[in-house]
Amino acid sequence: MTSTDLNVLINQQPYTVPAGSCLMDAIDRFGIQPPFAAAVNLEFVPRGQYAQRLLQDGDQIELIAPITGG
């Protein structure tokens, strides 16, 4: 890790991403496949804003896939 890395949590697991990373970068690093919803610090982020939502050190990201069945 360099001093320009950010420490984030993705689904309660620690990850390191480069400074200046956006939510889309974190999603790519996590490797989840659509469909899913994303939230940063408990705030829902619309899919069209993933590339604009810049991450900060300590952000908590939740990636939630729908559950099917009954």
C-alpha positions as protocol buffer text, in pm:
chain_id: "A"
residue {
  index: 1
  type: MET
  ca { x: 0 y: 0 z: 0 }
}
residue {
  index: 2
  type: THR
  ca { x: 126 y: 348 z: -82 }
}
residue {
  index: 3
  type: SER
  ca { x: 34 y: 673 z: 87 }
}
residue {
  index: 4
  type: THR
  ca { x: -199 y: 748 z: -203 }
}
residue {
  index: 5
  type: ASP
  ca { x: -411 y: 437 z: -148 }
}
residue {
  index: 6
  type: LEU
  ca { x: -753 y: 443 z: 13 }
}
residue {
  index: 7
  type: ASN
  ca { x: -873 y: 184 z: 263 }
}
residue {
  index: 8
  type: VAL
  ca { x: -1238 y: 97 z: 202 }
}
residue {
  index: 9
  type: LEU
  ca { x: -1473 y: -176 z: 314 }
}
residue {
  index: 10
  type: ILE
  ca { x: -1669 y: -367 z: 51 }
}
residue {
  index: 11
  type: ASN
  ca { x: -1939 y: -583 z: 209 }
}
residue {
  index: 12
  type: GLN
  ca { x: -1749 y: -557 z: 540 }
}
residue {
  index: 13
  type: GLN
  ca { x: -1422 y: -681 z: 385 }
}
residue {
  index: 14
  type: PRO
  ca { x: -1117 y: -452 z: 371 }
}
residue {
  index: 15
  type: TYR
  ca { x: -989 y: -350 z: 28 }
}
residue {
  index: 16
  type: THR
  ca { x: -726 y: -102 z: -87 }
}
residue {
  index: 17
  type: VAL
  ca { x: -794 y: 111 z: -394 }
}
residue {
  index: 18
  type: PRO
  ca { x: -581 y: 387 z: -549 }
}
residue {
  index: 19
  type: ALA
  ca { x: -660 y: 746 z: -452 }
}
residue {
  index: 20
  type: GLY
  ca { x: -898 y: 900 z: -703 }
}
residue {
  index: 21
  type: SER
  ca { x: -1090 y: 574 z: -746 }
}
residue {
  index: 22
  type: CYS
  ca { x: -1461 y: 585 z: -812 }
}
residue {
  index: 23
  type: LEU
  ca { x: -1732 y: 342 z: -711 }
}
residue {
  index: 24
  type: MET
  ca { x: -1705 y: 169 z: -1051 }
}
residue {
  index: 25
  type: ASP
  ca { x: -1337 y: 95 z: -981 }
}
residue {
  index: 26
  type: ALA
  ca { x: -1428 y: -68 z: -650 }
}
residue {
  index: 27
  type: ILE
  ca { x: -1706 y: -270 z: -815 }
}
residue {
  index: 28
  type: ASP
  ca { x: -1461 y: -394 z: -1078 }
}
residue {
  index: 29
  type: ARG
  ca { x: -1211 y: -489 z: -805 }
}
residue {
  index: 30
  type: PHE
  ca { x: -1479 y: -677 z: -609 }
}
residue {
  index: 31
  type: GLY
  ca { x: -1588 y: -869 z: -919 }
}
residue {
  index: 32
  type: ILE
  ca { x: -1966 y: -871 z: -869 }
}
residue {
  index: 33
  type: GLN
  ca { x: -2183 y: -931 z: -1176 }
}
residue {
  index: 34
  type: PRO
  ca { x: -2515 y: -753 z: -1244 }
}
residue {
  index: 35
  type: PRO
  ca { x: -2782 y: -731 z: -1127 }
}
residue {
  index: 36
  type: PHE
  ca { x: -2691 y: -562 z: -799 }
}
residue {
  index: 37
  type: ALA
  ca { x: -2746 y: -238 z: -610 }
}
residue {
  index: 38
  type: ALA
  ca { x: -2470 y: -25 z: -459 }
}
residue {
  index: 39
  type: ALA
  ca { x: -2455 y: 201 z: -156 }
}
residue {
  index: 40
  type: VAL
  ca { x: -2170 y: 407 z: -11 }
}
residue {
  index: 41
  type: ASN
  ca { x: -2194 y: 486 z: 360 }
}
residue {
  index: 42
  type: LEU
  ca { x: -2556 y: 361 z: 355 }
}
residue {
  index: 43
  type: GLU
  ca { x: -2649 y: 601 z: 71 }
}
residue {
  index: 44
  type: PHE
  ca { x: -2787 y: 435 z: -244 }
}
residue {
  index: 45
  type: VAL
  ca { x: -2593 y: 529 z: -558 }
}
residue {
  index: 46
  type: PRO
  ca { x: -2781 y: 502 z: -891 }
}
residue {
  index: 47
  type: ARG
  ca { x: -2605 y: 286 z: -1152 }
}
residue {
  index: 48
  type: GLY
  ca { x: -2555 y: 586 z: -1381 }
}
residue {
  index: 49
  type: GLN
  ca { x: -2349 y: 761 z: -1111 }
}
residue {
  index: 50
  type: TYR
  ca { x: -2100 y: 482 z: -1030 }
}
residue {
  index: 51
  type: ALA
  ca { x: -1824 y: 643 z: -1239 }
}
residue {
  index: 52
  type: GLN
  ca { x: -1885 y: 989 z: -1087 }
}
residue {
  index: 53
  type: ARG
  ca { x: -1898 y: 879 z: -721 }
}
residue {
  index: 54
  type: LEU
  ca { x: -1542 y: 930 z: -597 }
}
residue {
  index: 55
  type: LEU
  ca { x: -1433 y: 727 z: -296 }
}
residue {
  index: 56
  type: GLN
  ca { x: -1282 y: 858 z: 25 }
}
residue {
  index: 57
  type: ASP
  ca { x: -1061 y: 679 z: 274 }
}
residue {
  index: 58
  type: GLY
  ca { x: -1280 y: 478 z: 512 }
}
residue {
  index: 59
  type: ASP
  ca { x: -1585 y: 456 z: 285 }
}
residue {
  index: 60
  type: GLN
  ca { x: -1813 y: 160 z: 347 }
}
residue {
  index: 61
  type: ILE
  ca { x: -1947 y: 13 z: 24 }
}
residue {
  index: 62
  type: GLU
  ca { x: -2233 y: -234 z: 11 }
}
residue {
  index: 63
  type: LEU
  ca { x: -2298 y: -433 z: -306 }
}
residue {
  index: 64
  type: ILE
  ca { x: -2629 y: -615 z: -279 }
}
residue {
  index: 65
  type: ALA
  ca { x: -2752 y: -878 z: -525 }
}
residue {
  index: 66
  type: PRO
  ca { x: -3123 y: -959 z: -537 }
}
residue {
  index: 67
  type: ILE
  ca { x: -3236 y: -1282 z: -375 }
}
residue {
  index: 68
  type: THR
  ca { x: -3471 y: -1495 z: -580 }
}
residue {
  index: 69
  type: GLY
  ca { x: -3702 y: -1765 z: -461 }
}
residue {
  index: 70
  type: GLY
  ca { x: -3987 y: -1783 z: -223 }
}
